[in-house]
Amino acid sequence: MNRNQEHLNYIDTVNLGSYYTPEIIVDLAYSILQKNVPSIKDFTILDSSCGYGSFLAKKNIAKRLVGADIDEKAIFEAKKRINGVDFTCQNSLVNVCRKNLVIKNDEKLIAIGNPPYNDTTSIIRNSIKDVSVQDKIDSDIKTRDLGMSFLLSYNKVQADYVCVLHPLSYLIKKANFALLSRFAKNYKLIDGIIISSHEFSNTSRGMAFPILVALYRRDQNGMTYDYVQNYQFKVKDDGFFRLKDFDTIINHVQKYPNKKYLNGNDKPVARFWTLRDINALKRNQTFINSDTYNTVYVLMENLPYYCYIDVFKQYADKMPYFIGNCDVIIDNEKFNEIKECFVAHSVHTNPILKNKFKFREIPDAKLKIDNYFKELLGSKLGEKYAKNFN
Ligand SMILES: C[S@@+](CC[C@H](N)C(=O)[O-])C[C@H]1O[C@@H](n2cnc3c(N)ncnc32)[C@H](O)[C@@H]1O
């Protein structure tokens, strides 16, 4: 199906986030919906970023189907392909209200779909026909990411349920969750399955990141960040994963540039690149030589933790994709038992540390580290993940 949905060039595809959803994922979303909402037939289903209408090609599923997209050509094709859907071409993030979508206030509403996930700071400006598309977004739903704005737009139209795909990072990164506060105040995650971004054939070139096929129900108590941390996420073709099960490095070290927190007596012994999530760690450096706006200054007492992160990076490709947006995970007690091994391994393998420190060789350091990671992943995520460290 994807092959038929390629009328855009690379730049417009990136800007509009036009990565169309494979049928198997559309079916997955509907199976989650059907499991949790007994009477879908009583609802109007809205996909306000419907593309070619993949989520609306279901017959007799709901009372009414409504599709909207900013892309004229996509709507033109969708109309040709699918009957019985009320399609409109519009910017769904501008003047958001039911009236503009021709949905009555008393209609029971499910928002469905795969809105674009696109950090607007990375939008390739001046290349799309309407350069001001992003600027016009209603101020109360404007964020730095189009997908988050879409989530806020479902709150604005007061959908009873929201069944959409979005990066897991929207929920699990505290800063993102804060941007979604209006949504989180009114919606609660009631079901969902994590899939890999590689399930989309045309996005598989980049590093895999976790996408949540999420089902939210409108709920006057909403959900807190603590609720998300305790939520047991299902992983497609796999087990479960819960944020609270992991201790992370940020409970132990400084993550962000810390120059302003150092006092006169502090004598940094090394410099480190700012830590973000595991996927960023895979791309970024660890120890650095230079003083940049991103530098974290490392004090001697914390050096072992930074060596841990440096070694973790070497193992990161063996970690499952679905923890890619988490902070570096750690079992602090077990780490402390063998922290010399991490320091030795890091000092002997990292070119920057090699020239700075002398540290005795520990003959079985590598073996102990392998075992540490085997246990860490095996105990928390299942034996399957331990096998990668043999
Ligand atoms: C990830 S695609 C998904 C399309 C379709 N729902 C599917 O799953 O196959 C995102 C769609 O959002 C549309 N889009 C981007 N910004 C929009 C906006 N502000 N208003 C309406 N549609 C928008 C794009 O044109 C694109 O068709």
The ligand as a Tripos MOL2 file, in Angstrom:
@<TRIPOS>MOLECULE
LIG
   27    29     1     0     0
SMALL
NO_CHARGES

@<TRIPOS>ATOM
      1 C1          2.0350   10.1370    9.0220 C.3       1 LIG1
      2 S1          0.9950   10.6950    7.7150 S.3       1 LIG1
      3 C2         -0.3540    9.6530    8.0510 C.3       1 LIG1
      4 C3         -1.4140    9.6000    7.0360 C.3       1 LIG1
      5 C4         -2.5080    8.5610    7.2860 C.3       1 LIG1
      6 N1         -3.2200    8.8450    8.5360 N.3       1 LIG1
      7 C5         -1.9320    7.1760    7.3270 C.2       1 LIG1
      8 O1         -1.7330    6.6890    8.4390 O.co2     1 LIG1
      9 O2         -1.6310    6.5740    6.3100 O.co2     1 LIG1
     10 C6          0.5920   12.2940    8.2840 C.3       1 LIG1
     11 C7         -0.3730   13.0960    7.4420 C.3       1 LIG1
     12 O3         -0.5920   14.3410    8.1210 O.3       1 LIG1
     13 C8         -0.8210   15.3470    7.1620 C.3       1 LIG1
     14 N2         -0.6390   16.6470    7.8200 N.ar      1 LIG1
     15 C9          0.5160   17.2450    8.2230 C.ar      1 LIG1
     16 N3          0.2640   18.4190    8.8150 N.ar      1 LIG1
     17 C10        -1.0930   18.5870    8.7910 C.ar      1 LIG1
     18 C11        -1.9770   19.6020    9.2600 C.ar      1 LIG1
     19 N4         -1.5070   20.6760    9.8890 N.pl3     1 LIG1
     20 N5         -3.3100   19.4250    9.0740 N.ar      1 LIG1
     21 C12        -3.8000   18.3280    8.4560 C.ar      1 LIG1
     22 N6         -3.0210   17.3410    7.9840 N.ar      1 LIG1
     23 C13        -1.6800   17.4570    8.1620 C.ar      1 LIG1
     24 C14         0.1640   15.0080    6.0650 C.3       1 LIG1
     25 O4         -0.2490   15.5890    4.8350 O.3       1 LIG1
     26 C15         0.1020   13.4650    6.0470 C.3       1 LIG1
     27 O5         -0.8330   13.0030    5.1210 O.3       1 LIG1
@<TRIPOS>BOND
     1     1     2 1
     2     2     3 1
     3     2    10 1
     4     3     4 1
     5     4     5 1
     6     5     6 1
     7     5     7 1
     8     7     8 2
     9     7     9 1
    10    10    11 1
    11    11    12 1
    12    11    26 1
    13    12    13 1
    14    13    14 1
    15    13    24 1
    16    14    15 ar
    17    14    23 ar
    18    15    16 ar
    19    16    17 ar
    20    17    18 ar
    21    17    23 ar
    22    18    19 1
    23    18    20 ar
    24    20    21 ar
    25    21    22 ar
    26    22    23 ar
    27    24    25 1
    28    24    26 1
    29    26    27 1
@<TRIPOS>SUBSTRUCTURE
     1 LIG1         1 GROUP 0 **** ****
